[in-house]
Amino acid sequence: MTSQNSTSAITTHVLDTALGRPAAGVPVRLSRIDPPSTDRPDFDAIVVLADAVTDDDGRATDLGPDQVPAGTYQLRFDTAAYYAATGQECFFPQVTVTFAVTDRRHHHVPLLLSPFAYSTYRGS
């Protein structure tokens, strides 16, 4: 569930399942993945759209533009920074979620964290 005041086309909510609370202070980067082109036939281009930090409720709702074209996008979560700040062990120092946007609907991508596992899904 996203905030009523959200203006970003893509939002996230990070929950620390080990501690049973929202994961506040997680740095998040939203990027667009552009396919190879004639000038770089073997490489995708990663275009950074926005950087944010999750709020006290574990949400990043001000993450980029209010509309995005269809394409491939990526959310990168700096979980090492979060785990260091909360004094927890960290097996996955970074979580990257790559997903496809095919329409103009709002896209919400929650992340459930624990020190040795994570899960994500298409939210609403």
VOMAR-577642 format. One line per field, with one value per residue: residue number from 1; residue in three letters; x, y, z of N, C-alpha, C in turn. Coordinates in pm, 1 decimal, m for minus. Layout:
<pts>
k <- c(NUM|...) $
r <- c(ALA|...) $
n_xx <- c(X|...) $
n_yy <- c(Y|...) $
n_zz <- c(Z|...) $
ca_xx <- c(X|...) $
ca_yy <- c(Y|...) $
ca_zz <- c(Z|...) $
c_xx <- c(X|...) $
c_yy <- c(Y|...) $
c_zz <- c(Z|...) $
</pts>
This chain:
<pts>
k <- c(1|2|3|4|5|6|7|8|9|10|11|12|13|14|15|16|17|18|19|20|21|22|23|24|25|26|27|28|29|30|31|32|33|34|35|36|37|38|39|40|41|42|43|44|45|46|47|48|49|50|51|52|53|54|55|56|57|58|59|60|61|62|63|64|65|66|67|68|69|70|71|72|73|74|75|76|77|78|79|80|81|82|83|84|85|86|87|88|89|90|91|92|93|94|95|96|97|98|99|100|101|102|103|104|105|106|107|108|109|110|111|112|113|114|115|116|117|118|119|120|121|122|123|124) $
r <- c(MET|THR|SER|GLN|ASN|SER|THR|SER|ALA|ILE|THR|THR|HIS|VAL|LEU|ASP|THR|ALA|LEU|GLY|ARG|PRO|ALA|ALA|GLY|VAL|PRO|VAL|ARG|LEU|SER|ARG|ILE|ASP|PRO|PRO|SER|THR|ASP|ARG|PRO|ASP|PHE|ASP|ALA|ILE|VAL|VAL|LEU|ALA|ASP|ALA|VAL|THR|ASP|ASP|ASP|GLY|ARG|ALA|THR|ASP|LEU|GLY|PRO|ASP|GLN|VAL|PRO|ALA|GLY|THR|TYR|GLN|LEU|ARG|PHE|ASP|THR|ALA|ALA|TYR|TYR|ALA|ALA|THR|GLY|GLN|GLU|CYS|PHE|PHE|PRO|GLN|VAL|THR|VAL|THR|PHE|ALA|VAL|THR|ASP|ARG|ARG|HIS|HIS|HIS|VAL|PRO|LEU|LEU|LEU|SER|PRO|PHE|ALA|TYR|SER|THR|TYR|ARG|GLY|SER) $
n_xx <- c(83.7|59.0|145.2|m106.6|m18.9|176.4|378.8|544.4|597.6|698.4|734.7|849.5|854.4|1013.7|1054.8|1171.5|1186.7|1307.1|1332.0|1075.8|964.0|929.0|1187.7|1371.8|1571.9|1705.9|1910.1|1807.6|1814.8|1678.4|1678.8|1681.4|1697.3|1843.5|1829.5|2093.8|2260.3|2346.3|2589.1|2682.6|2680.8|2701.9|2629.4|2402.6|2263.9|2270.4|2065.2|2050.3|1774.4|1675.8|1760.0|1694.5|1599.7|1463.9|1179.8|1064.5|863.5|956.9|925.1|973.2|857.5|898.7|1043.8|1168.3|1025.1|675.7|559.6|660.1|805.8|722.3|937.6|1249.1|1330.7|1514.7|1555.1|1781.9|1893.5|2070.7|2157.5|2364.6|2435.6|2203.5|2197.4|2436.8|2375.8|2177.2|2299.3|2308.0|2395.6|2508.6|2444.9|2370.0|2484.1|2378.2|2075.3|1927.3|1661.1|1514.3|1277.3|989.8|817.9|514.4|296.4|105.6|31.2|65.4|359.1|448.4|697.0|761.6|1002.5|1107.7|1307.5|1564.5|1853.2|1970.9|1820.4|1592.1|1290.5|1064.6|793.0|524.8|359.8|68.1) $
n_yy <- c(m118.0|221.1|562.1|815.3|1060.2|1014.3|1078.5|958.5|734.5|488.8|317.1|207.9|m13.4|m102.9|m368.3|m491.2|m805.0|m961.8|m803.3|m722.2|m477.3|m160.8|m83.3|170.5|429.5|308.2|334.4|389.2|334.8|425.0|312.4|315.0|61.0|57.6|m100.8|m265.6|m69.8|60.5|196.0|80.6|m219.1|m451.6|m400.2|m312.4|4.0|180.4|404.2|638.7|740.9|839.8|893.7|791.0|770.9|542.0|629.1|680.9|494.1|303.1|353.8|466.8|707.7|922.3|877.0|941.7|1022.4|1118.1|974.0|703.9|573.1|265.6|m9.5|m147.9|m150.6|m77.9|m128.4|m54.4|m149.8|m40.2|m240.2|m300.7|m59.6|m13.7|m242.1|m206.3|27.8|m65.7|m257.3|m525.6|m849.5|m899.9|m1058.9|m1019.8|m751.2|m577.0|m538.3|m598.7|m531.6|m606.7|m514.1|m515.5|m252.9|m215.2|m65.3|233.7|222.4|266.5|149.0|m53.1|m177.8|m378.6|m474.2|m735.6|m792.1|m985.5|m1072.7|m1289.5|m1344.9|m1240.0|m1106.7|m1022.0|m861.0|m783.6|m512.6|m325.2) $
n_zz <- c(0.0|m81.4|m6.5|8.4|m78.2|m258.4|m538.4|m712.4|m985.0|m935.3|m638.7|m311.5|m26.8|258.2|474.6|780.3|853.9|1045.1|1271.6|1291.1|1203.3|1021.9|785.5|834.8|690.5|476.0|201.5|m133.5|m480.8|m789.0|m1116.6|m1476.2|m1717.9|m2014.6|m2331.5|m2525.4|m2779.1|m3107.6|m3069.2|m2837.2|m2847.6|m2690.8|m2431.1|m2171.1|m2084.8|m1786.1|m1641.8|m1401.9|m1219.6|m976.1|m630.5|m298.4|49.4|275.0|473.6|818.0|824.8|658.0|390.9|51.7|m125.1|m280.8|m512.0|m786.2|m1113.2|m1180.7|m1379.6|m1587.4|m1885.2|m2061.4|m1997.3|m1872.0|m1535.0|m1230.5|m888.1|m642.7|m333.9|m56.7|155.9|330.0|455.2|604.5|775.3|915.1|1054.5|1223.4|1370.4|1291.9|1153.1|815.0|524.7|260.8|116.0|m61.4|m237.0|m539.6|m745.1|m1039.1|m1277.8|m1498.5|m1653.5|m1799.4|m1849.5|m1767.8|m1504.5|m1146.6|m989.8|m732.5|m529.4|m288.1|m33.2|162.1|434.0|594.6|788.7|646.6|424.1|164.8|19.2|m243.0|m418.8|m651.2|m555.7|m446.1) $
ca_xx <- c(0.0|140.5|90.8|m199.2|51.8|283.0|376.6|634.5|537.9|753.9|759.9|889.0|833.2|1107.6|1020.3|1270.4|1108.2|1376.6|1299.9|932.6|932.9|973.6|1331.7|1396.9|1710.1|1767.6|1931.2|1747.7|1839.3|1594.7|1744.7|1620.3|1793.8|1822.7|1890.5|2209.9|2235.5|2453.1|2716.4|2723.8|2601.7|2713.0|2604.2|2287.6|2297.8|2196.4|2040.4|2000.1|1661.6|1656.7|1810.3|1611.1|1623.1|1333.2|1139.5|1044.0|771.0|1022.4|876.7|1033.2|748.0|943.6|1151.3|1165.4|917.6|538.6|528.6|776.5|766.1|742.9|1078.5|1305.3|1375.3|1588.5|1569.8|1899.0|1883.5|2198.0|2123.8|2481.2|2424.2|2094.9|2236.5|2539.0|2309.0|2093.3|2382.6|2278.2|2480.5|2461.8|2492.1|2344.8|2510.8|2300.6|1968.3|1887.4|1537.6|1493.1|1138.3|939.3|700.9|450.6|182.1|116.6|m11.7|164.2|431.7|496.1|784.2|805.0|1116.0|1107.6|1447.3|1620.1|1997.5|2017.4|1723.6|1503.2|1180.5|999.3|674.7|454.4|262.9|m41.3) $
ca_yy <- c(0.0|340.7|683.5|892.4|1176.6|968.7|1129.8|878.9|621.6|367.8|335.0|86.7|m20.7|m203.2|m417.6|m577.3|m914.4|m1016.0|m717.5|m700.5|m334.5|m99.5|m59.8|312.2|467.6|227.1|407.1|321.9|400.3|383.0|328.1|255.6|m20.9|71.6|m213.9|m231.6|10.7|44.9|244.9|m10.4|m337.9|m561.0|m356.6|m231.7|131.0|203.4|547.1|666.2|834.1|903.3|833.6|824.6|694.0|508.9|710.7|606.6|384.0|213.8|383.0|566.6|743.8|1035.3|810.9|960.3|1095.4|1072.6|879.3|647.9|495.6|120.8|m46.4|m225.1|m63.7|m147.2|m68.4|m107.5|m119.6|m50.0|m307.0|m296.3|62.8|m34.2|m339.2|m143.7|124.4|m136.3|m352.2|m663.5|m914.4|m874.5|m1153.1|m954.4|m609.0|m500.9|m612.3|m534.5|m587.2|m560.4|m543.8|m457.0|m164.9|m234.6|25.2|356.8|203.5|284.7|26.0|m56.5|m294.4|m397.0|m561.3|m792.7|m821.1|m1041.9|m1073.7|m1395.4|m1370.2|m1130.0|m1142.1|m906.3|m894.3|m669.9|m462.3|m244.5) $
ca_zz <- c(0.0|m90.9|52.1|m73.8|m128.3|m345.7|m674.0|m794.6|m1057.5|m874.9|m495.8|m241.7|117.8|307.4|607.5|844.1|910.6|1162.2|1385.7|1292.6|1192.1|896.7|775.0|811.2|660.4|370.6|75.8|m249.0|m610.0|m901.2|m1246.8|m1596.2|m1791.1|m2158.7|m2403.2|m2608.7|m2898.8|m3207.1|m3016.8|m2728.6|m2882.3|m2595.2|m2294.3|m2131.8|m2020.7|m1662.8|m1627.0|m1267.6|m1219.6|m845.4|m507.2|m183.5|172.2|331.0|588.4|942.3|797.7|563.6|255.1|m37.0|m214.9|m362.4|m585.1|m930.1|m1180.7|m1156.9|m1487.4|m1655.5|m2002.7|m2053.9|m2005.0|m1762.3|m1426.3|m1125.9|m756.9|m571.3|m192.1|14.2|280.8|419.6|536.1|699.3|876.4|999.0|1142.6|1320.9|1443.7|1253.6|1054.4|678.4|423.4|132.3|135.9|m159.6|m302.8|m663.9|m799.1|m1175.9|m1311.6|m1623.2|m1653.2|m1930.1|m1863.4|m1689.9|m1365.7|m1041.5|m959.6|m594.1|m518.0|m149.6|m5.3|296.5|465.8|716.6|763.1|558.7|317.9|128.0|m70.3|m302.2|m498.0|m711.7|m459.6|m499.8) $
c_xx <- c(88.0|68.1|m2.7|m128.0|163.1|268.1|466.1|560.0|581.0|785.8|800.9|858.5|922.8|1070.7|1129.2|1194.0|1175.6|1342.5|1150.5|891.8|975.8|1124.8|1354.8|1544.4|1779.4|1786.4|1880.2|1779.2|1746.8|1668.7|1659.1|1730.4|1759.5|1892.8|2012.7|2168.5|2352.4|2587.6|2766.7|2646.1|2604.2|2672.4|2472.4|2340.5|2209.8|2188.2|1978.2|1890.8|1646.3|1725.5|1719.0|1657.7|1486.3|1306.8|1117.7|948.4|829.6|985.8|964.9|927.4|783.6|1060.5|1132.2|1040.5|779.2|488.0|659.6|727.7|786.0|892.1|1118.8|1364.6|1440.8|1583.7|1689.1|1894.0|2020.5|2171.6|2241.1|2473.1|2316.4|2137.3|2344.5|2474.2|2225.4|2169.9|2354.1|2384.8|2422.6|2525.0|2477.7|2366.0|2432.6|2193.6|1927.6|1766.2|1516.4|1354.4|1097.0|817.5|640.8|333.8|201.4|65.8|102.2|229.9|491.9|571.8|833.5|924.8|1106.1|1248.9|1463.1|1770.0|2045.1|1920.1|1651.6|1399.7|1120.0|879.7|618.0|345.2|152.6|m40.4) $
c_yy <- c(124.2|459.5|753.1|1010.4|1140.3|1028.1|1048.0|764.0|488.9|399.5|201.9|99.8|m133.8|m237.9|m511.8|m688.1|m976.2|m935.0|m687.3|m554.8|m280.3|m75.2|85.9|334.4|383.0|314.1|323.3|403.7|339.9|413.0|267.2|179.0|m9.8|m41.9|m169.5|m151.7|m6.6|93.9|163.5|m141.1|m449.6|m525.0|m282.4|m101.0|146.2|354.3|571.2|772.4|907.0|823.5|879.2|741.9|665.7|590.4|622.6|488.9|285.9|239.2|485.0|596.1|861.5|991.3|828.0|1026.2|1036.9|980.8|830.7|571.5|346.2|91.9|m128.8|m128.9|m147.3|m63.5|m135.1|m57.2|m140.4|m109.1|m307.9|m174.2|46.0|m129.4|m284.3|m49.1|55.7|m244.6|m497.4|m717.0|m891.6|m973.9|m1094.5|m803.8|m518.0|m593.1|m532.7|m607.4|m523.9|m605.8|m468.2|m370.8|m174.6|m140.1|145.0|343.5|237.4|148.9|37.2|m187.3|m305.4|m492.2|m604.4|m841.7|m902.0|m1054.6|m1178.2|m1430.6|m1240.6|m1182.3|m1014.0|m953.0|m767.8|m627.9|m384.0|m106.1) $
c_zz <- c(0.0|m31.0|m44.7|m138.8|m225.2|m484.6|m766.4|m861.7|m996.9|m728.8|m434.6|m93.4|166.4|451.3|657.4|915.8|1033.2|1287.3|1395.9|1285.7|1055.7|900.9|735.4|778.9|556.5|245.8|m41.7|m374.3|m715.1|m1030.6|m1356.5|m1667.1|m1938.8|m2231.0|m2482.8|m2731.9|m2995.3|m3155.1|m2897.1|m2743.9|m2778.4|m2452.8|m2280.0|m2073.7|m1897.6|m1642.5|m1489.3|m1276.7|m1087.1|m736.1|m394.3|m64.8|231.6|457.3|712.2|927.3|696.0|418.8|183.4|m142.6|m305.3|m450.8|m735.5|m982.6|m1152.6|m1267.4|m1547.5|m1778.1|m1978.2|m2068.3|m1885.2|m1660.6|m1317.7|m998.1|m689.5|m427.4|m127.2|152.3|378.7|510.2|643.1|811.1|968.8|1099.8|1250.8|1396.9|1414.1|1158.0|916.1|582.4|283.2|149.5|40.9|m216.3|m425.4|m718.9|m936.1|m1218.7|m1437.3|m1596.4|m1792.9|m1953.7|m1770.8|m1546.7|m1270.0|m1013.0|m819.8|m575.2|m373.5|m140.4|140.3|325.3|593.0|688.5|661.7|447.3|283.4|29.8|m123.7|m383.4|m559.7|m614.6|m527.5|m437.1) $
</pts>
